[in-house]
Amino acid sequence: MVFDILIKNGQVFDGSGISGLNIDIGINQGKIAKLGNLKNHTGKIEINAKNRFVCPGFIDINNNADHYLDVFFQPGAENMIRQGVTTIVCGNSGASLAPLITGSLDFLKRWADANRLNINWHQIKDLLSFLDIKKLGVNFATLIGWGSLRNQFTKGEFRNLTKEELEKLKLLVNQSLNEGALGVSFGLGYASESMVGIKEILEIAKKVKENNKYLSFHLRNEADGFLASVREIIEIAEKSKLPIQISHFKAEGEPNFSDFDQALKMIKKFNDSLKKSSDNQEMINFDVFPYSINAQSLYLILPDWAAVGGREVLLKNIHDEIVKAKLIEDIKRKKYLYKKLRIADCGQSWWFVGKTLEEIAQSFNLSLEESIFKIIELSEDKVIVFTEDLSEDNVIKAIKSPYSFIGTNSGFSNDEGGRKGSWIHPRAFGSFPKFLEDYTKEQKLMSWEEAIHKITGKVAQKTGLKTKGLIKKDYDADIVVFNPEKIKDTSTSKNPFQYPEGIETVIVNGGLAYYKGVLSEEKYGQTIKN
């Protein structure tokens, strides 16, 4: 038999968590056609994987390519493919590209310049069809962003939904889930969703449960309210009886580091209670990026009340001396979140990029707090910052947890990205190789088969990707071949635009996307319409 691609002599980790097997893989028409001893068969393309690991393509459960509009402007996804990612899940943190009621992407202002794009879709199915025509380098799946959907009704007003609005949104959620969305995400940490309470979430959860999908959450508070925010998620899980995913799980700021152990214990206790009473399913999982440097919107450093109502209200608060004094007082309580802050991306205000808040304060002859206001005033909506406010010990504990996945929490880029007047977090280039090199190979937090299961089959099961995540007959041929001795993340915070080493071959839907150091000009990604 002649296969389109034949991978021979590799140690195959099938993504299920079992040990590696010395078998061959035959690929035809984008699918895994045959497994076993295929020495008597040939391939149009033959890959000798001797002394290499062969596994399913990595699934990035927390990707932001849609938030930064990279799916439109850098669809090749080179930084993802070259670290072994073949499938991305977008629509995280309460923001998704669809469904759209107003035909506007204004809610993405905190991440990107939405005016660069002409919108010609409204529903989830329209978006997925549009991206299929656009062609992406990796497979694309999306959640429904509750914040962006809700905001199209409230128009940024700080208020509850009316009963009629909620019923209309529930119908729209149900339709979108039927059209292929994997679930619904909430960005409770953002001012636009600060009014969203458990009662509203549980109403949406009913539709998610009817469609057998899952909920995803950006915690309401990752600093001094971290434990209360985790308790909120557990309460939602108890009442909704739905699988839940927490995005970029972390405790920010040294005063809050010690809370992380307690949060892990709370999640374990809840999941253990389910194992005793149900079908052994883990209801609460979380993703983590394997770095102790954080990257986030500058707006998340502000107290919740400051930006409720949008940018115009925030600017009024900054310019009102009485309100500003109260704002400074509140901000100072969390100085640990911004004292080592560095600007990564300021949109058109490129001159701030790379500078620390302290350097900016000195140049303006202002306090750190007033300098934050000045940056916001001069930079319109988009301000992304790096902060040194995470614990490496907690990163290790999170990665080691049986309930964790790995996520980049980043979008698409390439090694020329630094020329555009912005920095990027090294997780955009190295999350998966760093996880395999630092935490699996060097620190031995888990076996190779456990590590690969965590970023392939286990993620697919959580998200409902039925033909992804395993090397199994008739599954999609998304496959990575890497050298376990040379796997290495080379990206750093000072020089992030560097590709990893050790990833040698990446196959997406049976197409040779990356091979022998060359990225294919053809894009083999497909949209996922579960």
C-alpha positions as CSV (number, residue, x, y, z in Angstrom):
1,M,0.0,0.0,0.0
2,V,1.2,3.5,-0.8
3,F,0.4,6.2,1.7
4,D,0.4,10.0,1.2
5,I,2.8,10.2,4.2
6,L,4.5,7.3,6.0
7,I,6.2,8.0,9.3
8,K,8.6,5.2,10.2
9,N,10.8,4.1,13.1
10,G,9.5,6.6,15.7
11,Q,8.5,6.2,19.3
12,V,4.8,7.0,19.1
13,F,2.9,8.5,22.1
14,D,-0.7,8.3,21.0
15,G,-2.0,11.0,23.3
16,S,-4.0,8.7,25.5
17,G,-1.4,8.6,28.3
18,I,0.1,5.2,27.6
19,S,3.8,4.7,27.1
20,G,5.4,5.2,23.7
21,L,5.2,2.4,21.1
22,N,7.6,1.6,18.3
23,I,5.1,1.7,15.4
24,D,4.7,3.3,12.0
25,I,2.0,5.6,10.9
26,G,0.3,5.7,7.5
27,I,-1.6,8.8,6.5
28,N,-4.1,9.1,3.6
29,Q,-6.5,11.9,2.6
30,G,-5.9,13.8,5.8
31,K,-6.6,10.9,8.1
32,I,-4.6,8.3,10.0
33,A,-5.1,5.3,7.8
34,K,-3.0,2.6,9.5
35,L,-0.8,1.9,12.5
36,G,1.7,-0.8,13.2
37,N,4.6,-2.5,11.4
38,L,4.4,-0.9,7.9
39,K,7.9,-1.8,6.7
40,N,6.4,-3.5,3.6
41,H,4.5,-0.3,2.7
42,T,5.7,2.9,1.1
43,G,4.7,6.6,1.1
44,K,4.8,9.4,-1.4
45,I,6.5,11.2,1.5
46,E,8.4,9.1,3.9
47,I,9.7,10.5,7.3
48,N,12.3,8.5,9.2
49,A,11.6,9.3,12.9
50,K,14.3,7.2,14.3
51,N,15.3,8.4,17.8
52,R,12.4,10.9,17.7
53,F,9.1,11.1,19.5
54,V,5.9,11.1,17.4
55,C,2.7,12.4,19.0
56,P,-0.6,14.2,18.2
57,G,-0.5,17.9,17.3
58,F,-0.6,20.1,20.4
59,I,-4.0,21.7,21.3
60,D,-3.8,25.3,22.6
61,I,-6.9,25.6,24.8
62,N,-6.3,29.3,25.5
63,N,-5.3,31.1,22.3
64,N,-5.9,34.8,21.6
65,A,-5.3,35.0,17.9
66,D,-8.9,36.3,17.5
67,H,-8.5,39.0,20.1
68,Y,-5.5,40.5,18.3
69,L,-7.1,39.8,14.9
70,D,-4.1,37.7,13.9
71,V,-6.4,35.2,12.2
72,F,-6.9,37.8,9.5
73,F,-3.5,39.5,9.3
74,Q,-1.1,36.6,10.1
75,P,-3.1,33.5,9.2
76,G,0.0,31.4,8.6
77,A,0.4,31.0,12.4
78,E,4.1,30.3,12.1
79,N,4.9,30.7,15.8
80,M,2.2,28.2,16.7
81,I,3.1,25.6,14.1
82,R,6.8,25.8,14.9
83,Q,6.2,25.0,18.5
84,G,3.9,22.0,17.5
85,V,0.5,23.5,17.9
86,T,-2.0,22.3,15.3
87,T,-5.3,23.3,16.9
88,I,-6.3,26.5,18.7
89,V,-9.3,27.3,20.8
90,C,-10.3,31.0,20.7
91,G,-13.2,33.1,22.0
92,N,-11.6,33.1,25.5
93,S,-12.1,35.6,28.4
94,G,-15.6,36.6,27.3
95,A,-14.6,37.9,23.9
96,S,-15.3,36.2,20.5
97,L,-15.5,37.3,16.9
98,A,-19.1,36.0,16.7
99,P,-22.0,36.1,17.0
100,L,-22.3,39.8,16.2
101,I,-25.6,41.7,16.5
102,T,-24.3,45.2,15.7
103,G,-21.6,44.2,13.2
104,S,-18.9,45.9,15.3
105,L,-15.8,44.6,17.0
106,D,-15.4,47.6,19.3
107,F,-15.2,45.3,22.3
108,L,-11.7,44.2,21.1
109,K,-10.3,47.7,21.6
110,R,-8.4,46.6,24.8
111,W,-6.4,44.2,22.6
112,A,-6.4,45.4,19.0
113,D,-7.4,48.1,16.5
114,A,-10.7,46.7,15.3
115,N,-11.2,49.4,12.7
116,R,-8.6,47.7,10.5
117,L,-11.2,45.0,9.5
118,N,-14.3,44.9,7.4
119,I,-16.9,42.7,9.0
120,N,-19.0,40.5,6.7
121,W,-20.3,37.9,9.1
122,H,-22.7,37.8,12.0
123,Q,-23.3,34.3,13.1
124,I,-20.8,31.6,14.2
125,K,-21.4,29.6,11.1
126,D,-20.7,32.7,8.9
127,L,-17.4,33.3,10.8
128,L,-16.3,29.7,10.4
129,S,-17.1,29.7,6.7
130,F,-15.3,33.0,6.2
131,L,-12.2,31.6,7.9
132,D,-12.3,28.4,5.8
133,I,-12.1,30.6,2.8
134,K,-9.4,32.7,4.4
135,K,-7.3,29.6,5.1
136,L,-5.4,29.3,8.4
137,G,-2.2,27.5,9.2
138,V,-3.8,25.7,12.1
139,N,-7.2,24.3,13.0
140,F,-9.6,26.9,14.6
141,A,-12.3,26.4,17.2
142,T,-14.1,29.0,19.2
143,L,-16.2,29.6,22.3
144,I,-18.9,32.2,22.5
145,G,-17.6,35.3,24.4
146,W,-20.4,36.3,26.8
147,G,-18.9,39.7,27.5
148,S,-18.8,40.7,23.8
149,L,-22.3,39.3,23.2
150,R,-23.8,40.9,26.3
151,N,-22.2,44.3,25.6
152,Q,-24.0,44.5,22.2
153,F,-27.2,44.7,24.2
154,T,-26.1,46.9,27.1
155,K,-23.7,49.1,24.9
156,G,-21.3,49.3,27.8
157,E,-23.9,50.4,30.4
158,F,-23.4,49.2,34.0
159,R,-26.7,47.4,34.4
160,N,-28.4,44.0,34.6
161,L,-30.0,42.5,31.5
162,T,-33.7,42.7,31.2
163,K,-35.7,39.5,31.2
164,E,-36.4,40.0,27.5
165,E,-32.7,40.7,26.7
166,L,-31.6,37.6,28.6
167,E,-34.1,35.4,26.7
168,K,-33.0,36.7,23.4
169,L,-29.3,36.1,24.3
170,K,-30.1,32.5,25.4
171,L,-31.7,31.8,22.0
172,L,-28.6,33.3,20.3
173,V,-26.3,31.2,22.5
174,N,-28.2,28.1,21.7
175,Q,-28.1,28.8,18.0
176,S,-24.3,29.5,18.1
177,L,-23.6,26.2,20.0
178,N,-25.6,24.4,17.3
179,E,-23.5,26.1,14.7
180,G,-20.2,24.8,16.1
181,A,-19.1,26.9,19.1
182,L,-17.5,24.7,21.8
183,G,-19.1,26.5,24.8
184,V,-19.3,29.9,26.4
185,S,-16.6,32.0,28.0
186,F,-16.8,34.7,30.6
187,G,-14.3,37.4,31.3
188,L,-15.3,38.2,34.8
189,G,-12.1,40.1,35.5
190,Y,-13.0,42.8,33.0
191,A,-15.1,45.8,33.9
192,S,-17.5,45.0,31.1
193,E,-18.6,41.8,32.9
194,S,-18.3,43.1,36.5
195,M,-22.2,43.1,36.6
196,V,-22.4,39.4,35.6
197,G,-23.5,37.4,38.6
198,I,-24.0,33.7,39.2
199,K,-27.7,33.9,38.5
200,E,-27.1,35.2,35.0
201,I,-24.3,32.7,34.4
202,L,-26.5,29.8,35.4
203,E,-29.2,30.9,33.0
204,I,-26.7,30.6,30.1
205,A,-25.3,27.4,31.6
206,K,-28.7,25.8,31.0
207,K,-28.3,26.2,27.2
208,V,-24.7,25.0,27.4
209,K,-25.8,21.9,29.3
210,E,-28.5,21.1,26.7
211,N,-25.8,21.1,24.0
212,N,-23.3,19.1,26.0
213,K,-20.6,21.8,25.9
214,Y,-18.5,23.6,28.5
215,L,-17.9,26.9,30.3
216,S,-14.7,28.9,30.4
217,F,-13.8,31.6,32.9
218,H,-11.3,34.4,33.4
219,L,-11.4,34.7,37.2
220,R,-13.1,37.8,38.6
221,N,-9.9,38.7,40.6
222,E,-6.5,37.1,40.4
223,A,-4.9,39.1,43.2
224,D,-6.4,39.9,46.6
225,G,-9.7,38.4,45.6
226,F,-8.2,35.2,44.2
227,L,-9.6,32.6,46.6
228,A,-13.1,34.2,46.6
229,S,-13.0,34.0,42.8
230,V,-12.1,30.4,42.9
231,R,-15.0,29.7,45.3
232,E,-17.3,31.4,42.9
233,I,-16.2,29.0,40.1
234,I,-16.7,26.0,42.3
235,E,-20.2,27.2,43.2
236,I,-21.0,27.6,39.5
237,A,-19.7,24.1,38.8
238,E,-21.8,22.7,41.7
239,K,-25.0,24.3,40.5
240,S,-24.6,24.0,36.7
241,K,-23.1,20.5,36.8
242,L,-21.0,21.5,33.7
243,P,-17.4,21.0,32.8
244,I,-15.5,24.2,33.6
245,Q,-12.2,25.6,32.4
246,I,-10.3,28.4,34.1
247,S,-8.1,30.5,31.9
248,H,-4.5,31.2,32.7
249,F,-4.9,30.1,36.4
250,K,-2.6,32.2,38.6
251,A,-2.4,34.2,41.8
252,E,-0.9,37.6,41.1
253,G,1.3,39.5,43.5
254,E,3.6,38.1,46.3
255,P,1.1,38.8,49.1
256,N,-1.3,36.4,47.3
257,F,1.2,33.6,46.4
258,S,0.3,31.6,49.5
259,D,-3.3,31.4,48.4
260,F,-2.5,29.2,45.5
261,D,-2.0,26.0,47.5
262,Q,-5.5,26.5,49.0
263,A,-7.0,27.1,45.6
264,L,-5.5,23.9,44.3
265,K,-6.8,22.0,47.3
266,M,-10.3,23.5,46.8
267,I,-10.4,22.3,43.2
268,K,-9.0,18.9,44.1
269,K,-11.6,18.5,46.8
270,F,-14.4,19.3,44.4
271,N,-13.2,17.0,41.7
272,D,-12.6,14.2,44.1
273,S,-16.2,14.5,45.3
274,L,-17.3,14.0,41.7
275,K,-15.2,10.9,41.3
276,K,-17.0,9.3,44.3
277,S,-20.5,10.2,43.1
278,S,-20.5,10.2,39.3
279,D,-18.7,9.0,36.2
280,N,-15.2,9.9,37.2
281,Q,-15.2,13.1,35.1
282,E,-13.0,16.0,36.2
283,M,-15.4,19.0,36.2
284,I,-12.9,21.8,36.8
285,N,-9.7,22.2,34.9
286,F,-7.4,25.1,34.2
287,D,-4.7,26.1,31.8
288,V,-1.4,27.7,32.7
289,F,1.4,29.3,30.6
290,P,4.8,28.0,31.8
291,Y,6.4,31.3,32.7
292,S,6.6,33.5,35.9
293,I,6.4,36.7,33.8
294,N,2.9,37.9,33.3
295,A,1.3,39.8,30.4
296,Q,-2.0,41.5,30.6
297,S,-4.1,44.6,29.9
298,L,-3.1,47.7,31.9
299,Y,-6.7,48.1,32.7
300,L,-6.8,45.0,34.9
301,I,-4.5,46.8,37.4
302,L,-7.2,49.4,38.0
303,P,-9.9,48.9,40.6
304,D,-13.2,47.4,39.2
305,W,-15.2,50.6,39.6
306,A,-12.8,52.8,37.7
307,A,-13.5,51.7,34.2
308,V,-17.2,50.6,34.5
309,G,-18.9,52.4,31.7
310,G,-16.0,52.3,29.3
311,R,-13.1,54.6,28.4
312,E,-15.0,57.8,28.5
313,V,-16.1,57.3,32.1
314,L,-12.5,56.3,33.0
315,L,-11.1,59.5,31.5
316,K,-13.7,61.5,33.4
317,N,-12.6,59.8,36.6
318,I,-9.0,60.5,35.9
319,H,-9.7,64.2,35.3
320,D,-11.9,64.7,38.4
321,E,-9.4,65.6,41.2
322,I,-11.6,64.1,43.9
323,V,-12.3,60.8,42.1
324,K,-8.6,60.6,41.0
325,A,-7.5,60.9,44.6
326,K,-9.7,58.0,45.5
327,L,-8.5,56.0,42.5
328,I,-4.8,56.6,43.5
329,E,-5.6,55.5,47.0
330,D,-7.2,52.2,45.7
331,I,-4.4,51.5,43.3
332,K,-1.7,52.0,45.9
333,R,-3.0,49.0,47.8
334,K,-1.9,46.8,44.9
335,K,1.4,48.4,44.2
336,Y,3.0,45.0,44.0
337,L,1.1,44.5,40.7
338,Y,2.7,47.5,38.9
339,K,5.9,48.5,40.6
340,K,8.0,46.4,38.1
341,L,5.7,47.0,35.2
342,R,7.1,47.3,31.6
343,I,5.1,48.4,28.6
344,A,4.8,45.7,25.9
345,D,2.3,47.2,23.4
346,C,0.7,50.6,23.3
347,G,-0.9,50.6,19.9
348,Q,0.0,53.8,18.1
349,S,1.9,55.2,21.1
350,W,4.9,53.1,20.2
351,W,7.4,55.3,22.2
352,F,6.3,53.7,25.5
353,V,7.2,50.2,24.4
354,G,10.0,48.6,26.3
355,K,10.1,51.2,29.0
356,T,9.4,50.5,32.7
357,L,6.7,52.4,34.5
358,E,9.4,53.9,36.7
359,E,11.3,55.2,33.6
360,I,8.1,56.7,32.3
361,A,7.3,58.3,35.6
362,Q,10.7,59.9,35.8
363,S,10.4,61.3,32.2
364,F,7.0,62.9,33.1
365,N,8.1,63.9,36.6
366,L,5.0,62.2,38.0
367,S,4.2,59.5,40.5
368,L,3.8,55.9,39.3
369,E,0.1,56.1,39.7
370,E,-0.3,59.3,37.8
371,S,1.9,57.9,35.1
372,I,-0.5,55.0,34.7
373,F,-3.2,57.6,34.0
374,K,-1.0,59.4,31.6
375,I,-0.3,56.3,29.6
376,I,-4.0,55.4,29.5
377,E,-4.8,58.9,28.3
378,L,-2.2,59.0,25.5
379,S,-2.7,55.4,24.3
380,E,-6.4,55.1,23.6
381,D,-7.6,51.6,24.5
382,K,-4.8,49.2,23.9
383,V,-2.1,48.9,26.6
384,I,-0.4,45.5,27.2
385,V,2.1,45.3,30.0
386,F,4.6,42.8,31.4
387,T,4.7,42.4,35.1
388,E,6.9,40.3,37.4
389,D,4.1,39.3,39.7
390,L,3.9,35.5,39.5
391,S,5.5,32.7,41.5
392,E,7.7,30.1,39.8
393,D,6.8,27.7,42.6
394,N,3.2,28.2,41.8
395,V,3.8,27.7,38.1
396,I,5.4,24.3,38.9
397,K,2.5,23.3,41.2
398,A,0.0,24.3,38.5
399,I,1.8,22.3,35.8
400,K,2.2,19.3,38.0
401,S,-1.6,19.2,38.8
402,P,-3.6,16.5,37.1
403,Y,-6.2,19.1,36.3
404,S,-4.0,21.5,34.3
405,F,-3.5,22.0,30.6
406,I,-0.9,24.2,28.8
407,G,-2.0,27.4,27.0
408,T,-0.1,30.1,25.2
409,N,-2.6,32.8,26.0
410,S,-1.2,34.4,22.9
411,G,-1.9,34.9,19.2
412,F,0.0,34.5,15.9
413,S,3.3,36.0,15.2
414,N,6.6,35.4,13.4
415,D,10.3,36.3,14.0
416,E,9.8,39.7,12.3
417,G,7.1,40.8,14.8
418,G,9.5,43.0,16.8
419,R,9.8,45.4,13.9
420,K,6.2,46.6,14.4
421,G,6.8,48.6,17.6
422,S,5.6,46.1,20.1
423,W,7.0,43.4,22.3
424,I,5.4,40.0,22.8
425,H,5.4,37.6,25.7
426,P,7.8,34.7,25.1
427,R,4.9,32.3,25.6
428,A,3.8,33.1,22.1
429,F,6.8,31.3,20.7
430,G,7.8,28.8,23.3
431,S,5.1,27.6,25.7
432,F,4.9,24.0,24.5
433,P,8.6,23.4,24.0
434,K,9.3,25.0,27.4
435,F,6.8,22.7,29.0
436,L,8.4,19.7,27.5
437,E,12.0,20.8,28.0
438,D,12.0,22.5,31.4
439,Y,9.2,20.8,33.3
440,T,9.1,17.3,31.7
441,K,12.6,16.5,30.6
442,E,14.7,18.5,33.1
443,Q,12.5,18.8,36.2
444,K,10.7,15.5,35.6
445,L,7.4,16.7,37.0
446,M,5.7,13.9,35.0
447,S,6.5,11.2,32.4
448,W,6.6,11.9,28.7
449,E,3.4,10.1,28.2
450,E,1.6,12.1,30.9
451,A,3.0,15.4,29.5
452,I,1.9,14.6,26.0
453,H,-1.6,13.5,27.2
454,K,-1.9,16.8,29.0
455,I,-1.5,18.8,25.7
456,T,-3.3,16.5,23.3
457,G,-5.8,13.8,24.2
458,K,-6.9,15.2,27.5
459,V,-7.5,18.6,26.0
460,A,-9.5,17.1,23.1
461,Q,-11.7,15.2,25.6
462,K,-12.3,18.4,27.6
463,T,-13.2,20.6,24.7
464,G,-15.2,17.9,22.8
465,L,-12.8,17.7,19.8
466,K,-13.9,14.2,18.7
467,T,-11.3,13.5,15.9
468,K,-8.4,15.4,17.5
469,G,-5.8,14.7,20.2
470,L,-5.1,11.0,19.5
471,I,-3.0,9.0,17.0
472,K,-5.8,6.6,16.2
473,K,-7.2,5.1,13.0
474,D,-9.6,7.4,11.2
475,Y,-8.6,10.4,13.4
476,D,-7.4,13.6,11.8
477,A,-3.7,13.4,10.9
478,D,-2.4,16.3,13.1
479,I,1.0,15.0,14.1
480,V,4.2,16.4,15.6
481,V,7.7,14.8,15.3
482,F,10.3,16.1,17.8
483,N,13.7,15.4,19.1
484,P,13.4,14.9,22.9
485,E,17.2,15.6,23.3
486,K,17.0,18.9,21.5
487,I,13.6,20.3,22.4
488,K,14.2,23.8,23.6
489,D,12.5,27.2,24.1
490,T,14.8,29.9,22.9
491,S,12.4,32.9,23.4
492,T,13.1,35.3,26.2
493,S,11.4,38.4,27.5
494,K,14.2,40.6,26.1
495,N,14.2,38.8,22.7
496,P,10.9,36.9,22.3
497,F,10.9,36.6,18.6
498,Q,12.9,33.4,18.4
499,Y,11.6,30.0,17.3
500,P,12.1,26.9,19.4
501,E,14.4,24.1,18.6
502,G,13.7,20.4,18.4
503,I,10.3,20.5,16.6
504,E,11.2,18.8,13.3
505,T,7.9,18.0,11.6
506,V,4.4,19.3,11.9
507,I,1.5,17.7,10.0
508,V,-1.9,19.4,9.9
509,N,-4.8,17.5,8.5
510,G,-2.4,15.3,6.5
511,G,-0.6,18.3,5.1
512,L,3.1,18.8,5.7
513,A,2.9,22.2,7.3
514,Y,6.5,22.3,8.7
515,Y,9.3,20.0,7.6
516,K,13.1,20.3,7.7
517,G,13.1,23.9,9.0
518,V,10.7,25.1,6.3
519,L,7.1,26.3,6.8
520,S,4.8,25.4,3.9
521,E,3.3,28.2,1.9
522,E,0.1,26.2,1.8
523,K,-2.2,26.4,4.9
524,Y,-3.8,23.2,6.0
525,G,-5.9,24.3,8.9
526,Q,-9.6,23.9,9.1
527,T,-12.4,25.3,11.2
528,I,-14.0,23.0,13.7
529,K,-17.8,22.9,13.7
530,N,-18.6,20.5,16.5
